[in-house]
């Protein structure tokens, strides 16, 4: 018999439950970078540093605090141009990458344009998020437990038994939930997983495996 159709060690009932909570994003993270190539390494660093300072001044003009701007990468490497078997040394390429956390979403487009004009020549993306994700995750977890209990009660009724105490709880990681458990359980919105962005909303999801003991009806 196929192992998926048999229970090697009967002990009770195990069910999966999932839930999600939707919220409008209230912050954005802009990932931008400055990349400059110069013949000398020191010159590449200097021109990049100047661009970094210009960007910080622009952000201060938009009332973005320095604490909301973090340097995620600073890199210096040789740059070459290849033509067949020949290569030409172009200079030293210096890259400074930033993550800018913006709370005023209505200023997003203006800030992005001004940052580019100040010297950022690479935009790696804009990520929307919610500052209350911890609280939203807690709500989703409560909903996931409720969904699992509802499913277990239905199975127990159909099998002619009663649910006993919960004897096992396994949290399902949100990434696993997004990739493996789409469509299970119930949620308060139309998103599909943690961090997914529908127009104007972020969906925070949670999943749980509950194990119940069983009592004869």
N, C-alpha and C positions, 0 to 999 in steps of 0.2 A: 504494500500500500504506500502511496506517496506520502512523504513525511508531513506535507502541508495539510493532509486530511486526517491526521491522527494526533492524539494528545498522549505523549509519553508518560507524563506525570500529572494526572488530574489533580487539581487543587481548588479550583474556583472559577472565577471569570476575570478576564483582562479586557479592558475596552480603552479606546482612544477617544479623546475629546479635544476640540479646538475652538477657538473664538478669536475675534479681532475687534479692534476699536479704531475708529477713524477720527482724525483731527486735522484742522487746517495748519499748515506749517507756519511757524512764527520765527524761524531763523534760516539763514542760508550760509553755506560755506563755499566761498569762491577759491578755486585753486588756480593760481596764476604763477607765471615764472618770467624771469628776465634771463635771456641768453645772449652773451656778447662774445665775439671772437676778436682777439688782438694778437699782434706778432709776439708780444712779450707777456709772460704770465702775470707779472705785476700790473701791467696796463689793463689786462682783462679783468683782474680783480677790482681795480680802481674804477673803471667805467661801470662795472656791475654794482659796486657799492654806491656810486652816485645815483644810479637808477633806483636802488633800494631806498635811499633816503628821500628821493622825489616821491616815490609811491607812499611812503609813510606820511609825508607832509600832506599829500592829497587826502589820505584817509583821515588824518586829524581834522582837515577842513570839513569832512563829512561827519565829524563827531564820532568816529570809530576809535575806541580806546586802543592804546598800544597793546594791552593785554589780549585783545581780540585778534591780533595779527601774530602768527607764528611762522618761523622759517622751518620748512619741512625738509629742505635739502639744499646743500651748498656743494657744488661739484666743479672741479677743474680738470680738464683733460685735453690732450692734443687732438687737433682737428686736421683731417686729411681729405684730399680729393683724389679719387681713383679713376684712372682711365686705362683700361686694359690691364697690363702688368705694371704700369707706371703709377706712382702716387706722388702727390704734391702736398707739402706741408703748408697748411693755411694759417696756422697759429694756434693759440690756446683758447679753448672755449670754456667760459665760466658761466655757470647756471645757478641762479638763486631762486628757489621755489617758495611760495607762500601759501598759507591757508588763512583766509580772512573770514571771520565770523561776523555776519551782518544781521542785526536785529530789526532794522527798519527795512522791511522788504520792499516798500514802495520806492526806496532809493536804489534798488539793486541795479537797474539798467544804467542810471547816471554814474554810480560808483564804478561799475565795470568799464564804462567808456572812459572815465577819467583816469582809471588805473592804467589802461592801455595807452592812453595819450601820455602818461607820465613815464612810460618806458617798458611796461610789461608787454612782451612780444609773444607770449604763449598763454593761452587760456585752456587749462586742462579740464575744466568742468565746473558746474554749479550743483551743489548737493543741498536739497531742502530737508529740514528736520523740524522736530518739535522739542522744546525745552522740557516738556513734562513727560518725556517718554517713559521714565521710571513709573510714574503713576498710571499711565495708560497701559503699560505692560502688566501691572498688578490687576487692573480691571479685566484685561484679557485673560489672565490666568484664572481669576474667579469664574469667568464665563466658560473657560475650557473645562473646569471641574464640573460645572453645572451640566454642560453638554455630555460629558462622560457619564455622569450619574443618570441622566435621562435615557441615554442609550442602554446602559446596564439594566435599568428598571424595565425597559421594553423587552430585552432579551429574557430577563428573569420571568416576567409574566408569561411570555410565549412558551417558556420551558416548564412552567408550572412549579417554580421554586421562588424563594424569597431571598432578597439580598441580605447578606450579613455585613459585618464591619469592613471598612477598607483596610486591607492588609499590606498594600504595596502602592507606592506613588513614584512615578518616574517622570521627571520634567523632560520635555522634548525641546531641544534647542531650536531657536527661531529659524536658523538657516536650514536645518533639517526639515522643519515644518514647511518652509517655502518650497523646498525642492521635492519633498516626498509625500506631503499630505495635503495637497491642494484640494479644496472642495469638501473636506471633512468638517464635521461640527457645524457651528453657526457663528455668525459675527454681526456686528452692528453696522457694517458698511460693505462696499463693493470691492475693496482692495484685495490683493492676493497674497500679500506676505509682508514681513517686516521690511520697512524702508521703501516699499513700492510707492511710486508717486502717481496717483490718479490726478486729474485736473483739480487743483485746489485742495488736495488732501494727502495725508500720510496715513498708512494703515499699519498698526502695530498688532502683531499676532502672538499667540501663545498656544502651546499644545501640551497635553499631559496623558500619561498612561496610568489608569487606575486598576488595581487588582482588588476584587471583592471576594470574600468568602460567601458560600451559598448555604441556605437553610432549606430543608425540604418543606414544601408547601403544605 
